[in-house]
Amino acid sequence: MPKRLKKNKAFQFKPFSPKQLKLLNFWRDGSPFKDCDVVIADGSIRSGKTIADICSFLQWSQETFEGESFILAGKTMGALKRNVVKPMLQILTAWGWSYNYNRSENFIEIGTNTYYMFGANTEASQDALQGLTAAGAYADEAALFPQSFIDQMIGRCSVEDNKIFMNCNPEGPHHYIKEEFIDKAKEKNVYHLHFTMDDNLTLSQKIKDRYKRMFTGVFFKRFILGLWVAADGLIYQLFADNSESFIIDDEWLKQNPITHGTIGVDFGGTKSAHAFTFTGFTKGYKYVVTIKEYYKKKRISPAQLEADFVDFVKQVQSKYKCYEAYCDSAEQTLISGLEAAVIKTGIPIELKNAIKGPINDRIAFYSSMMSQGRYKMHKSCTNTRRALEEAVYDEKKVTKDVRLDDGQMNIDSLDAMEYSTEYIQDDILYINAA
């Protein structure tokens, strides 16, 4: 067996629930689902489906094959390493299985089998799979993958007796995975298991109740109830219904000191506006606060934009610690101009490309912060306030959730606000949730 390169902390196993045991053993002799080609574990967050899925995939692949290749896929490479690879290595350590983890080339060797790692966040991601012959695949957060990647992944698994393992939280009712796999489970030889938080025996009732308070509306139905439901109407219904409860003033900021913050930058086009947003964080990320905004919906020269940005940063840094700005990566020329301007004026701030991940991940983050009472907005941010009150889903898009962008809605302030927190939103979201 390959020599382990780095010792990992062993996974601390707790008793598995009946639903987890079904997922663990569906492929074994005697199971009525042994010959299923695909297994899909969907449902609520923190339901225990991921750990059971990883264990099942590892045991199946090791007991069934020798000298074969397998696919490990996540929404991004970072998400895959955090959500799958880290616990996988801890599980292997707990089991006493040797492995070789090649971090630079992104593969893991276990016994004679090799597990290749892939991110699946763009349509082009499928290209990395071409030419690979695999005996199976594990897809984490599969509902967030482009359909082209899932199709290519399945096509790459051509070794006899291969299986596809997928887990996900639900999206809309017309999502590809829902309509083509879950709804056609019998036709396509799919074993579908639906999980709720009650299927995770490690969660206390107190913790489950806390998670239930984290989401409202469509996100509650999907993340907590585990339902494939459509998103419609106002995006931030909670904010729109009672926006005053989220608005704060200078006195609130004195009582809740901002430790540091970041700036988000969205560049305007022919029908959109330039927008900057400064977001501040209180100690321990208890609160996420939209403190200062810039919004200009008219044509201005690059020089004027640079001057306005320099002035905005100076005003922010006169009161708060702020040394990073996350900018719309689609406008590299404008970013270069901003960089030159802050260097020329000696302002200590680093400009970075915004992550620009799925918009619905950003929406879910702010919806959760609002539900938890952890989002606030300074009363001076009138453009951002109106943008949150009026943001709606595009009713013409029935196959996926799309925020309406008709040239009239102010999505620019929302983009800038989201860029300023996207780099750390997953960590903020679950602080105080466990």
C-alpha positions as CSV (number, residue, x, y, z in Angstrom):
1,M,0.0,0.0,0.0
2,P,1.3,3.6,-0.7
3,K,3.0,5.3,2.2
4,R,0.9,8.1,3.8
5,L,2.5,11.5,3.3
6,K,0.9,13.3,6.1
7,K,-0.8,12.1,9.3
8,N,-4.3,13.4,9.6
9,K,-6.5,13.5,12.7
10,A,-8.7,10.4,12.7
11,F,-12.4,10.9,12.1
12,Q,-14.5,10.5,15.2
13,F,-17.3,8.2,14.1
14,K,-20.7,8.3,15.8
15,P,-23.5,5.8,15.4
16,F,-25.0,5.9,11.9
17,S,-28.8,6.4,11.5
18,P,-30.9,3.9,9.5
19,K,-30.9,6.2,6.5
20,Q,-27.1,6.5,6.6
21,L,-26.8,2.7,6.9
22,K,-28.9,2.3,3.7
23,L,-26.5,4.6,1.9
24,L,-23.5,2.8,3.3
25,N,-24.6,-0.7,2.2
26,F,-26.8,-0.3,-0.9
27,W,-24.2,-1.8,-3.2
28,R,-23.4,-4.9,-1.1
29,D,-24.7,-8.4,-1.9
30,G,-28.2,-9.0,-0.6
31,S,-29.3,-5.4,-1.2
32,P,-32.2,-4.9,-3.6
33,F,-30.4,-1.8,-4.9
34,K,-27.1,-3.5,-5.5
35,D,-27.3,-3.2,-9.3
36,C,-28.3,0.5,-9.4
37,D,-26.0,2.6,-11.6
38,V,-26.5,5.9,-9.7
39,V,-27.1,6.8,-6.1
40,I,-28.4,10.2,-5.2
41,A,-28.5,11.4,-1.6
42,D,-30.4,14.7,-1.4
43,G,-32.1,16.7,1.3
44,S,-31.4,19.2,4.1
45,I,-28.1,20.6,5.2
46,R,-26.4,18.9,8.1
47,S,-28.3,15.7,7.5
48,G,-25.3,13.3,7.6
49,K,-25.5,12.4,3.9
50,T,-22.0,13.5,3.0
51,I,-20.1,11.4,5.5
52,A,-22.2,8.3,4.7
53,D,-21.7,8.9,1.0
54,I,-17.9,9.3,1.3
55,C,-17.7,6.1,3.4
56,S,-19.9,4.2,1.0
57,F,-18.0,5.4,-2.1
58,L,-14.6,4.5,-0.5
59,Q,-15.6,1.0,0.6
60,W,-17.4,0.2,-2.7
61,S,-14.5,1.4,-4.9
62,Q,-11.8,-0.4,-2.8
63,E,-13.7,-3.7,-2.5
64,T,-14.8,-3.8,-6.1
65,F,-11.8,-2.6,-8.1
66,E,-8.0,-2.7,-8.4
67,G,-5.9,-0.5,-10.5
68,E,-8.7,1.8,-11.6
69,S,-9.3,5.5,-11.8
70,F,-12.1,7.4,-10.1
71,I,-13.5,10.9,-10.2
72,L,-13.9,13.2,-7.2
73,A,-15.8,16.3,-8.1
74,G,-16.9,19.4,-6.1
75,K,-18.4,22.8,-6.9
76,T,-14.9,24.2,-6.8
77,M,-11.5,22.7,-6.0
78,G,-11.5,24.6,-2.8
79,A,-15.0,23.3,-1.8
80,L,-14.0,19.8,-2.8
81,K,-10.9,19.8,-0.6
82,R,-12.8,21.3,2.3
83,N,-16.0,19.3,2.2
84,V,-14.8,16.0,0.9
85,V,-11.0,15.5,0.8
86,K,-10.4,16.7,4.4
87,P,-13.0,14.3,6.0
88,M,-12.0,11.6,3.6
89,L,-8.4,11.6,4.8
90,Q,-9.6,11.6,8.4
91,I,-11.8,8.6,7.6
92,L,-8.9,6.8,6.0
93,T,-6.8,7.5,9.0
94,A,-9.5,6.2,11.4
95,W,-9.7,3.0,9.3
96,G,-5.9,2.6,9.2
97,W,-5.9,2.7,5.4
98,S,-2.7,4.0,3.8
99,Y,-2.9,6.6,1.1
100,N,-0.8,9.0,-1.0
101,Y,-2.2,12.5,-1.4
102,N,-0.6,14.5,-4.2
103,R,-1.6,18.0,-3.5
104,S,0.1,19.6,-6.5
105,E,-1.4,17.2,-9.0
106,N,-4.7,16.9,-7.2
107,F,-5.1,13.1,-6.9
108,I,-5.2,10.5,-4.1
109,E,-3.8,7.0,-4.3
110,I,-5.5,4.4,-2.1
111,G,-4.2,0.9,-2.6
112,T,-3.9,0.4,-6.4
113,N,-6.7,2.8,-7.2
114,T,-6.3,6.5,-8.1
115,Y,-8.9,9.2,-7.3
116,Y,-8.6,12.4,-9.5
117,M,-10.0,15.7,-8.2
118,F,-12.0,18.2,-10.3
119,G,-13.8,21.5,-9.7
120,A,-17.1,21.8,-11.6
121,N,-18.0,25.5,-11.4
122,T,-18.1,26.5,-15.1
123,E,-19.2,25.0,-18.4
124,A,-15.5,24.7,-19.4
125,S,-14.9,22.4,-16.4
126,Q,-16.0,19.4,-18.3
127,D,-12.9,19.7,-20.6
128,A,-10.6,18.5,-17.8
129,L,-12.5,15.1,-17.8
130,Q,-12.0,14.4,-21.4
131,G,-9.8,11.4,-22.1
132,L,-10.2,9.9,-18.7
133,T,-11.6,6.4,-18.3
134,A,-13.1,5.9,-14.8
135,A,-14.7,3.1,-12.8
136,G,-16.8,5.5,-10.8
137,A,-17.4,9.1,-9.6
138,Y,-18.3,10.9,-6.5
139,A,-20.0,14.3,-7.0
140,D,-20.4,16.6,-4.0
141,E,-23.0,19.4,-4.2
142,A,-23.9,18.0,-7.6
143,A,-26.9,20.3,-8.1
144,L,-24.5,23.2,-8.4
145,F,-22.6,21.6,-11.3
146,P,-23.2,22.6,-14.9
147,Q,-25.2,19.9,-16.7
148,S,-22.4,19.5,-19.2
149,F,-20.0,18.4,-16.4
150,I,-22.4,15.8,-15.1
151,D,-23.0,14.5,-18.6
152,Q,-19.3,14.3,-19.2
153,M,-18.6,12.7,-15.8
154,I,-21.1,10.0,-16.5
155,G,-19.7,9.4,-19.9
156,R,-16.2,9.0,-18.5
157,C,-17.3,6.2,-16.3
158,S,-17.2,3.3,-18.8
159,V,-15.5,0.5,-16.7
160,E,-17.8,-2.5,-16.2
161,D,-19.8,-2.3,-12.9
162,N,-19.1,1.5,-12.5
163,K,-21.4,3.6,-10.2
164,I,-22.0,7.3,-9.8
165,F,-22.4,8.7,-6.3
166,M,-24.1,12.1,-6.0
167,N,-25.2,14.2,-3.0
168,C,-26.8,17.6,-3.0
169,N,-29.2,20.1,-1.4
170,P,-32.3,20.7,-3.5
171,E,-32.6,23.5,-6.0
172,G,-35.7,24.3,-8.2
173,P,-38.2,21.6,-9.3
174,H,-37.1,21.8,-12.9
175,H,-33.4,21.3,-12.1
176,Y,-31.6,18.8,-14.3
177,I,-30.9,16.3,-11.5
178,K,-34.5,16.4,-10.3
179,E,-36.1,15.9,-13.7
180,E,-33.6,13.6,-15.3
181,F,-32.5,11.4,-12.4
182,I,-34.8,11.6,-9.4
183,D,-38.1,11.8,-11.3
184,K,-36.8,9.1,-13.6
185,A,-35.2,6.9,-11.0
186,K,-36.8,3.6,-12.1
187,E,-36.2,4.3,-15.8
188,K,-32.5,5.2,-15.2
189,N,-31.8,2.7,-12.5
190,V,-31.2,5.3,-9.8
191,Y,-31.3,4.7,-6.1
192,H,-32.6,7.9,-4.4
193,L,-32.4,8.6,-0.7
194,H,-33.9,11.7,0.9
195,F,-32.3,13.0,4.1
196,T,-33.4,15.4,6.8
197,M,-31.5,16.6,9.9
198,D,-33.2,13.8,11.9
199,D,-31.1,11.4,9.9
200,N,-28.0,12.8,11.5
201,L,-27.9,11.3,15.0
202,T,-25.0,13.6,16.1
203,L,-27.2,16.7,16.1
204,S,-29.0,17.7,19.3
205,Q,-32.5,19.2,19.1
206,K,-30.9,22.6,20.2
207,I,-28.6,22.5,17.2
208,K,-31.4,21.5,14.8
209,D,-33.6,24.3,16.1
210,R,-30.7,26.8,15.6
211,Y,-30.2,25.7,12.0
212,K,-34.0,26.1,11.4
213,R,-33.7,29.8,12.5
214,M,-30.9,30.4,9.9
215,F,-33.2,30.4,6.8
216,T,-36.5,31.7,5.7
217,G,-38.6,31.3,2.5
218,V,-37.4,29.2,-0.3
219,F,-34.1,28.6,1.4
220,F,-35.9,27.1,4.5
221,K,-37.9,24.8,2.2
222,R,-34.7,23.7,0.4
223,F,-32.0,23.7,3.1
224,I,-34.1,22.6,6.1
225,L,-37.0,20.7,4.6
226,G,-35.0,19.4,1.7
227,L,-37.6,20.1,-0.9
228,W,-37.1,20.9,-4.6
229,V,-39.2,24.0,-4.8
230,A,-39.3,27.1,-7.1
231,A,-38.1,30.5,-6.1
232,D,-40.6,33.3,-6.9
233,G,-41.5,36.8,-6.0
234,L,-39.3,39.0,-3.7
235,I,-35.8,37.6,-3.0
236,Y,-35.4,39.3,0.4
237,Q,-39.0,39.1,1.6
238,L,-37.9,39.4,5.3
239,F,-36.1,42.6,4.6
240,A,-38.8,44.1,2.4
241,D,-41.5,43.4,5.0
242,N,-39.6,45.2,7.8
243,S,-36.6,47.0,6.5
244,E,-36.5,49.4,9.4
245,S,-35.5,46.6,11.7
246,F,-32.2,46.2,9.8
247,I,-31.3,49.9,9.7
248,I,-28.8,51.3,12.2
249,D,-27.2,54.6,12.9
250,D,-23.9,56.0,14.2
251,E,-24.9,55.3,17.8
252,W,-25.4,51.6,17.0
253,L,-21.9,51.5,15.5
254,K,-20.4,53.0,18.7
255,Q,-22.1,50.3,20.7
256,N,-21.0,47.5,18.3
257,P,-17.5,48.4,17.1
258,I,-16.4,47.4,13.6
259,T,-13.1,45.4,13.8
260,H,-12.4,45.6,10.1
261,G,-14.1,45.5,6.7
262,T,-13.8,45.1,2.9
263,I,-14.9,46.9,-0.2
264,G,-16.9,45.4,-3.1
265,V,-16.7,47.1,-6.5
266,D,-19.1,46.6,-9.4
267,F,-18.5,48.4,-12.7
268,G,-21.3,49.8,-14.8
269,G,-22.1,49.4,-18.4
270,T,-24.5,51.0,-20.8
271,K,-27.6,50.3,-18.6
272,S,-26.0,49.7,-15.2
273,A,-24.2,51.7,-12.5
274,H,-20.8,51.9,-10.9
275,A,-21.2,50.8,-7.3
276,F,-18.8,50.5,-4.3
277,T,-19.9,49.1,-1.0
278,F,-18.0,49.0,2.3
279,T,-19.0,46.1,4.5
280,G,-17.9,46.1,8.1
281,F,-17.6,43.1,10.6
282,T,-18.0,43.2,14.3
283,K,-16.0,41.0,16.6
284,G,-16.2,37.3,15.8
285,Y,-18.3,38.2,12.7
286,K,-21.4,38.5,14.9
287,Y,-22.8,41.2,12.6
288,V,-22.2,41.9,8.9
289,V,-22.9,45.6,8.3
290,T,-23.4,47.6,5.1
291,I,-21.8,50.9,6.2
292,K,-21.0,53.0,3.2
293,E,-22.0,53.0,-0.5
294,Y,-21.3,54.7,-3.7
295,Y,-23.7,54.6,-6.6
296,K,-23.5,56.4,-9.9
297,K,-25.7,55.5,-12.9
298,K,-24.3,57.8,-15.5
299,R,-21.4,57.7,-17.9
300,I,-18.2,58.9,-16.3
301,S,-14.6,58.8,-17.5
302,P,-12.2,56.2,-16.2
303,A,-10.3,59.1,-14.6
304,Q,-13.4,60.3,-12.7
305,L,-14.1,56.7,-11.6
306,E,-10.6,56.4,-10.3
307,A,-10.9,59.7,-8.4
308,D,-14.2,58.7,-6.9
309,F,-12.8,55.4,-5.8
310,V,-9.7,57.0,-4.2
311,D,-12.0,59.4,-2.3
312,F,-14.3,56.5,-1.2
313,V,-11.4,54.5,0.2
314,K,-9.9,57.5,2.0
315,Q,-13.3,58.1,3.7
316,V,-13.6,54.5,4.7
317,Q,-10.0,54.2,6.0
318,S,-10.4,57.4,8.0
319,K,-12.7,55.5,10.3
320,Y,-12.1,51.8,9.8
321,K,-9.5,49.1,9.1
322,C,-9.9,48.3,5.4
323,Y,-7.1,46.9,3.2
324,E,-8.9,44.8,0.6
325,A,-11.3,45.6,-2.3
326,Y,-12.9,42.8,-4.4
327,C,-13.7,44.0,-7.9
328,D,-15.8,42.7,-10.8
329,S,-13.2,40.6,-12.6
330,A,-14.8,41.2,-16.0
331,E,-13.3,44.7,-16.2
332,Q,-9.5,44.2,-15.8
333,T,-8.7,47.5,-17.6
334,L,-10.7,49.4,-15.0
335,I,-9.2,47.5,-12.2
336,S,-5.7,48.3,-13.4
337,G,-6.7,52.0,-13.5
338,L,-7.9,51.8,-9.9
339,E,-4.7,50.0,-8.9
340,A,-2.6,52.7,-10.5
341,A,-4.7,55.4,-8.8
342,V,-4.3,54.0,-5.2
343,I,-0.6,53.4,-5.7
344,K,-0.1,57.0,-6.9
345,T,-1.9,58.4,-3.9
346,G,-0.2,56.0,-1.5
347,I,-3.4,54.4,-0.2
348,P,-2.7,51.0,1.4
349,I,-5.3,48.8,-0.2
350,E,-5.0,45.6,-2.3
351,L,-7.4,45.1,-5.2
352,K,-8.5,41.6,-5.9
353,N,-10.8,39.9,-8.3
354,A,-14.2,39.1,-6.9
355,I,-14.9,35.4,-6.7
356,K,-18.2,35.8,-8.6
357,G,-19.5,32.4,-7.7
358,P,-23.2,31.4,-8.1
359,I,-25.4,34.4,-7.4
360,N,-27.8,32.1,-5.4
361,D,-25.0,31.2,-3.0
362,R,-24.6,34.9,-2.3
363,I,-28.4,35.4,-1.9
364,A,-28.6,32.5,0.5
365,F,-25.8,34.0,2.6
366,Y,-27.6,37.4,3.0
367,S,-31.0,35.7,3.5
368,S,-29.5,33.7,6.3
369,M,-27.8,36.7,7.9
370,M,-31.1,38.5,7.9
371,S,-33.0,35.5,9.3
372,Q,-30.5,35.2,12.1
373,G,-30.6,39.0,12.9
374,R,-26.9,39.3,12.0
375,Y,-27.3,41.7,9.0
376,K,-27.5,45.4,9.5
377,M,-27.3,48.5,7.2
378,H,-26.4,52.1,7.9
379,K,-29.3,54.5,7.3
380,S,-27.2,56.4,4.7
381,C,-27.1,53.4,2.3
382,T,-30.4,54.3,0.6
383,N,-29.5,52.7,-2.8
384,T,-28.6,49.4,-1.3
385,R,-31.7,49.5,0.9
386,R,-34.0,50.0,-2.1
387,A,-32.1,47.3,-4.1
388,L,-32.8,44.8,-1.3
389,E,-36.4,45.8,-1.0
390,E,-37.1,45.5,-4.7
391,A,-34.9,42.5,-5.8
392,V,-37.1,39.8,-7.4
393,Y,-36.6,36.5,-9.3
394,D,-37.1,36.5,-13.0
395,E,-40.5,34.8,-13.5
396,K,-39.6,34.0,-17.1
397,K,-36.7,31.7,-16.0
398,V,-38.5,28.5,-14.9
399,T,-35.6,26.0,-15.1
400,K,-33.3,27.8,-12.6
401,D,-33.3,30.7,-10.1
402,V,-32.3,33.9,-11.8
403,R,-32.3,37.4,-10.3
404,L,-34.2,39.8,-12.5
405,D,-31.8,42.1,-14.4
406,D,-33.8,44.2,-16.8
407,G,-31.8,47.4,-16.8
408,Q,-34.2,49.0,-14.4
409,M,-33.5,47.0,-11.2
410,N,-30.5,48.1,-9.2
411,I,-28.5,44.9,-9.0
412,D,-25.2,46.8,-9.1
413,S,-25.4,47.7,-5.4
414,L,-26.3,44.1,-4.6
415,D,-23.3,42.8,-6.6
416,A,-20.9,45.2,-4.9
417,M,-22.3,44.3,-1.5
418,E,-22.0,40.6,-2.3
419,Y,-18.4,40.8,-3.7
420,S,-17.3,42.4,-0.4
421,T,-18.3,39.3,1.6
422,E,-18.2,36.4,-0.8
423,Y,-14.6,35.4,0.0
424,I,-15.6,34.6,3.6
425,Q,-19.3,34.0,3.5
426,D,-19.2,30.3,4.2
427,D,-17.2,30.8,7.3
428,I,-19.4,33.7,8.5
429,L,-22.6,31.8,7.9
430,Y,-21.9,28.9,10.3
431,I,-20.3,30.9,13.0
432,N,-22.5,30.5,16.1
433,A,-24.5,27.8,14.3
434,A,-22.9,24.9,16.0
